[in-house]
């Protein structure tokens, strides 16, 4: 009986672990910006633009991965992405010029970029009656990668002498060590996913059978935007993604430079954004019961209010405790929104276009999110971090306002 029950959740557990590693490696970079700047002598704008490159590649893979999964099945895409991300992570371990580091970041962005669109489609297919709840579990485990990454960075950078001696034997600087672990685990998970899920119903393509002529044409995906409500909801997701990605890229530096907190404190507070990820279990299940829009409007409103408070922190002279409350509030709102967003999109999209359609939306929202680190870095270098974060607050407020309009007119 226990073996059967474990088998029932194989798809959820494996793709969620892959997503955990994808989030872990992504959120290793922001806490390491200071180390990267020290090692290479580059500016906020340069590291922000490098991270934007990572996110642009991530964004560009959303639609192709969904469309390919509609034809070949999601498991093959997930396995290939994990392998590519693992190779990119291992390349970062090698001490090399800054251009090589950026190239390796782009490879990791490509590998992680194929996962989310495909995993949402897979989970919606395998657990149709519990989509919100299962996506909440998937996103919760994934977001724990954001909790683990800053903590690992703090542990590595403040390692005791015995551990520091071990890290010193690794190729490159000690701050590269977490990428070695990530690369090895990614390759291992890719193999486990291929062995366990290949040949299962979850691995099949999106068509009704073996007739390859039934594959959707690319133009069919873009016709979805003729629906005004669909286009308006895409605007909600774009506004959210810009604000969210801008904050998670520069929150440690914002807290240390604008809010005058110690670097170690700023990195630990950064992990707090992700530590509250368990709210997704609540919001995903709640949206199955009471509807998608009430939950989405509440979570977006909370995230927007938290960003406004974050911009106000330096002028109010409040310390680490107040910053922790505001950061936690942002985490609750932003994480609470994400599984509900995915569940609503899967309801909007026709079954035949689900993978590629979700990929188109995620390309747009992640494209907007990819621009955010560069925009924040450039504005921060020009006029300071507070105006940059005020822009993020406005973007999140726009998302909350449009979602409210969709709810009222539903």
N, C-alpha and C positions, 0 to 999 in steps of 0.2 A: 504494500500500500504506500509506504514512504517513497519507494523508488518511483511509483507512478506519479506521486505528487511532485517530486523533484522534477521529473520529466515534463510535467505540465508547465513548469516555470523556466525550463531551459532557455527558451528564446529570450525571455525577459532578463534573466540573470546574465547571460553572455553578452547581449548587446548593451546592457547597462554597464557592465564592467569595461567594455571597450569605450563607451562614452565617458566613464570615469577617467580613464587614461587620457582621452582626448582633451577633456577639461583640465586635467592635471598638467599636461604639458603646455597648454595654452596659458595657464595662469602661473606657470613658473616664470614667465618673462617679466611681467610688471614688477614683482618684488626684486628682480635682478637688474632692473634698469640702472640703478646706481653702480652696481658691480660692472655692468657692461660699459657704462660711461667712464668709470675709472680705468678699465682695461684698455679701452680704445680711444679715450679722449673725445667723445662725441657729445652732442648737445641733446636737449630735450626733444627738439624738432627731429633730430636724426633718429633717435631710438623710437620716437612716436611714429615716424614714417616707416621705419623698418617693421614695426608691429602692424601698421596699416597694410604693408605689403603682405604680411602673413594673413591678415583678415581678408584682403582682396582675393587672394588665391582661394582661401576658404569659401568665400562667397561665390566665386565663379564656378565652383564644383557642385553647387546645390542642384541646379537644374539638370546638368548632364547625369549626375548620379541618380536622380529620381527617374529620368527617362530611361536610362540603362536598366535600372531595377524593374521598371515596368515590362521590360523585354526579357531580361536574363534572370531575374530574381534578386531579392535583396541580399541574401547571404553572400553571394559571390562579391558583391560590391563592398559589403562590410569587411570581409576578409582582406580584400585587396587594399582597402584604405588603411586597415590596421598595419599591414605589412609596410606600406609606404611611410606611414607615420613613424614606425619603429626604425626604419632605415634613416630617416631624417634626424631623429633624436640621437641615434648613435653617431651621426656625422657631427653633431654639435659638440660631442665630447672631445673631438680632435682640436687642439690649439691651432688656430689658423687666422688669417687676416679677417677683418670685419666683413668684407664682401662674401667670404665663404660662410660666415655665421649667418648672414642674411639669406644666402642661397639655401642653407639647411633649414632655416625658418620657413621658407617658401615650400620646401618639400613637406615639412610637417603640416603646414597649412593645407596642402593638397590632400594629404592622407586623412587628416581629421575632417576635412570639408565634405567628404562623401558620406559621413556617417548619419547625421541627425535626420536628414530628409528621409533616408532609406529606413532607418530604425523606427521612425514614427509610423510609416506606412506598414512595416512588418507587425508592429505591436497592435495597430488598429485592426489588422486582418486576423491575427491570432487570438486577440481578446476583444471581439466586437461588442460584447455586452458590458465590458468594464474598461473601456478605452481611457476615460478620464483618470480613473484610479491607477491603471497600469502606466500611463504616461507620467503621472505624478511620481510613481515609484522609480521609473526610468530616469526622469530628470533629477530626482532627489539624489540618487546614487551618483549620477554624473556630476551634479553640483558639489558633491563631497570632494571631488578632485580639486575644486577651488579652495576648500578648507585645508586640504592636505598640502597643497603646493606652497603657500606662504610659510606654513609651519616647517616644512622640510627645508625651505630656504633659510629660515632663521636658525634651524638646527645645524645646517651645514656651515653657515657663515660664522656661527659662534661655537663651533665644535671644540670640545676639550682637546688637549694636546695629543692624547692617544689616537682619537679619531682623526684629528687633523693630519697626523703622520700617515695614516692609511690613505686619506684623500690625496695627500701629496704625491702618492705613487701613481695616481691615475693620470692619463694624458691630459694636458691643459691645466687650467686653473681649477681650484677646488669648487668654485661655483658651478662648474659644468657637471659635477658628479650626479645630480638628480636625473640628468638626461640619459645617463647610462642605464639606470634602473628602468626608466620609462621605455627605452628602446627594447630592452630584453623582455619586459613584460608584454609589450605590444605584440612582438613576434609570437610569444607563447600563447597569448589570447587568440591571435589570428588562427593558429593551428587548432586550438580547442574548438573554436567556433566552426571552422570548416569540418572538423571530424564529427561534431555533435549535431549540427543543424543541416548540413548538406543532405539533400534527398528527402527532407521533411517537407510538409505542405508549406511551411513558412518560406522555403527556398525557391518556390516556383515563381514564375513571372506573373505579370498582371493580366495577361490575356485570358480568354476563356478556354483555350486549348493550345494546340501546337500550331495553329495557323498564324504564321508570321505576318500575313497580310493585314491582320487586325490591329497591328501596332499603330498607335495614334500618330498623326502627323504633327510636326512642331507647331504649325499655325493653330491647331486645336487648343493647345495650352494657352496661347495668348488671347484667344477669343473669350476666355474666362473673364477678362477685364471689361467686357461689354456690360457686365452686371454691376450697376453702380454700388451696391452694398459690398460686393466683393472688393471692388477698387478702394472703397472707403476703409474697409478693414485692413487692406494692405497698407494704407497710410498709417493706421494705428500701429501696426507692427514695425513699420519703418521708423516712426517717431520714437517708439520704445527702444528699438535696437540701437539707434544713434546715441541716445542718452545712456543706455546701459553699458555699451561697449566703451564709450568715452570715459565713464566713471571707472570701470574695472581696469582700464589701461593705466590710469594715472592716480588712482586713489591713494596709494602709498606715498607718492611724491607730494600730492596735495596736502595730506595730513601732516607730513614732516615739514614742508616749506611754508604753506599758507596757514596751517593751524598750529605750527611750531611744536609738534610732538616729536619725541625721539623716534629714530628710524625703526628700531625694534618694535616699539609700541605701534607705529603706523602699520607695519607689516602684520602684526597680530590682529589689529582691528580690520585690516583688509580681509583676513580669513573669516572674520565675523559675517561679512556679506554672504558667505557661502555656508556658514555654520547653521544658519536658520533655514536651510534648504528643505527641511522636513515639512515646512508649511505646504509644500507642493502635494504631499499626501492628502492634506486636508482640503486644499482648494480644488484639486482634481476630482476627488470624491464628491465634494460639495456641489461642483458644477454639474455632475451627473444627476444630482437630486433637485437643485433649485434653478438650474439654467446657467448658461455660459456668461451672459452679459452682466448680471448682478455681481458675479465674482470678479470679472475682468475690470469693471469700472472701479470697484473697491480697491483692488490691488494696484491698479495704475494710479489712482488718486493718492494712495499711501506713498508710492514711490516718488511721485512728483512733489508731495509735501516734504518728504525727507531730503530731496535735492535742494529745495529752497532753504531748508534749515541748515544744510551742510554749507551752503554759500554764506550763510549768516554767522556761522560759528566763529570765524576769526574776529569779526567786529564785536561780538558779544564777549569775547575773552573767556569762553568756556573751555574746560579741559578735556581729558581723555574720557571721563565717564560720560559726559554729554555727547562727545563724538561717537562713543560706542553705541549709545541709544539711537542716534540718528542713522549710523551705518546699519545697525540691525533692522531699523524700520525700512530702510531702502531694500535690504535683502529680503525682508518679508514680502514687500510689495512686488519687487521684480521677479523673484522666484515664484511667488504665488500666481503670477500672471501666466507664466510660460506653459504649463501643461494644459491650461484652459484654452490658450491660444491655439495650440496644436490640435486639441480635440475639436474645436469649432471649425478650424480649417478642413479637417477631415470630413466634417458634416457638410460643408459647403461644396466640396469638390466631388464631381462625378467619379464613381468607382474606377472607370476606365482610365481617367486622367489623374488619379490620385497621386501617384509618385512624381510624375513630371510637373503636375500643377503645384504641388507643395514645393517642388524644387524651384519653380519660377518665383514663388513668393519668397522663399528663403534666400534666393539670389538677391532679390531687391532689398530685403531687410538686412541681410548680412553685408551687402554692398554699402548700405548706409552706415551700418555699424563699423565697417572697415575704414570709412573716411574719418570716423570720430577720433581715433588716437592721433592722427596727423593734425586734424583741426585743433584739438585741445593742445597739443604740443606747440604748434605755431602761435596760437593765441597766448599761451602761457609765456613763451619766450618774448612776445611783443608787449603785452600789457599785464601779464600776471595770471595766476591760476583762477582767481575768483571770477573774472569775466568769462573765462572758458567754461567753468562749471555752471555759471548762470545760463549760458547757451544750452547746456544739457538739461537744466531744469525746464527751460521753455519747450524743448523738444518733448520731454516727458509729459508736460502739461497739455501740449497739443494732442498727444495720443489719448490721454484721459478724456479730453473734451470731445474728440471724434467718437470714441467708444460710447460716451454718454449719449451722443446724438443717435447712434445706431440702436442703442437700447430703447430710447424713447420712441423711435419710429418703427420698432420691430413689429 
